Amino acid sequence: NLIFIVGGANFQEGALIKCEVFDINLRKTNPINFLNVKSMNHCLSVFHEIYIFKIGGMRYNLNSRKELSLDLFERYDVFADVWEKIKIKDNNNVNSPNITYLSYSQSLNENSIIVFGGKNDKHEIHNLLQKIIGRRKSSSTIS
């Protein structure tokens, strides 16, 4: 029984790149590989019990106090302990999901993750339900 702690923020550093896993049975926390990009207010979804997807979120730079929406997903391979950037937009921006922060995600079935609500890059509430199709094979693109 594991709880994954991914990114987040604090007052000293702003958005974080750090990740760790808490083992409920052992009551012990261990570091895991860091995200590729600092992130907070993202959502996570377990996929095929092998991957954890980090979807959306924000970077927060304490120096400029500017918030930026992230335009990427990251996928964590639980067994390899590796975070991988995942391309989510095609070349024509057709059928690309709207990136949000403060969303909720859930694996829908063996091929899909759904993302509920959140806020967009203009900080407007995003009421849409998005379906993101995944592939079980280790492809770097969600299509």
N, C-alpha and C positions, 0 to 999 in steps of 0.2 A: 504494500500500500504506500504509494508515493504521492507527494504533492510537489509540483514544479512551480518555482517562483521565477518569473521571467521579466527582466527589465524593471520598470517602475520609475520612481523619482524620489529624490530627497532634496533638502534645502541647500546642501553643500555643492552637489554636482548637477542638479537638474535631472533630466532623463538619464536612465542608467542602461548600461550594456550588460551588466552582470546577471548571471543566472545561477540557480542552485536547486537542489532537490532535497526535500525533507522526507525521510523514511519514518512513517508513523510508528511502525513496530519498534524500531531501534531508538526513536526519539532523537534522531541525529540529522543534521544538515550537512550536505556535501556540495562543493562547487561543481558546476558543469561548465561546458564551453560557453563563452559569451556570445551574445547576439552579434550580428555584423553591423547593425546600426542601433544607436541608442533609441529607446522607445519607452513610452508610457501611455496609459489609457488605451491600450490595444486589447484585442480579445484573442483567446486561445481556443483551439479545438483539437481534440485527439482524433487521429485518422488511422484506421486499421490497427490500432494498438501498437503501431511502429513509429508513427510520426506525430509531432505536435506542430500545428500551424499557428503562427503569429500573424494576425490579420489586422491591417490598419494601425492606428495609433498616432502618436505625436512625438516629435522631438521638442525639447524645451531647452533653449540655450540661456543660461542665467546671465551671461554677459550682455546680450542684446535684448533679453526679455521677449524674444520673438518666438512664436509657436509655428511649427510647420507640420502639415499633414504628411504622413509617409506615403510614398507611392510604390510600396513593395510589400510582399509577403516574405516571411521566412519560414523555413521548414526545418524542424529539429528531428534528427534520426536518433531515437532513444538508444539504440544499440551501438551506433557508431560515435555518439556524443559529438555531433557536428550540426551546426546551423548553416543552412544554405539559402541564399537569396533566390527568390522565385519570381520570374517574370509574370506579370499579370495583365499587361496590355499588349495587344497585337499591334502591328505596324500602323494600322488604320484607326486605332482606338475604337474599333467596332466590337460590340459585345464585351467590352471591358467593364469589370465591376467598378462601382463608385467607391472610392476609398473613404472610410469613415473612422472616427475614433469614438470611444465610449459605446461600442456596439456589443452585441452578444452573438456568439456563434455556436453551432451545434452540428455534429456529423448527422446527416439525414439518412444516409444509407451507405452502401459500399462504395458509391461513386461520387457522393455529393456532400458538401458542407453548405449550410445556409447561414446567412448573416442577417441579424435583425437590427434595424434602426441604427442609431448613432448620430453623430454630427458630421457635417461635411467641412471642407476647407474654409468655408465662410462662417463656420460655427452655427449653421442653421441645422435644426433637427431634421434628420433623414428618416422618414417613416417607411421607406421601402424595405421589402424583404428581398434579399439577393440570394441566388443559388449559384454556388461556385462548384464547378465540376472538377474533380481530381482524377488522377490516374494512380493505380496502385504501383506501377513500375516507377523507378526513380527518374522521372523526367523532370526537367527544370522549368517546365511551363505548365500552368494550370489552364486548361482550355475547356 
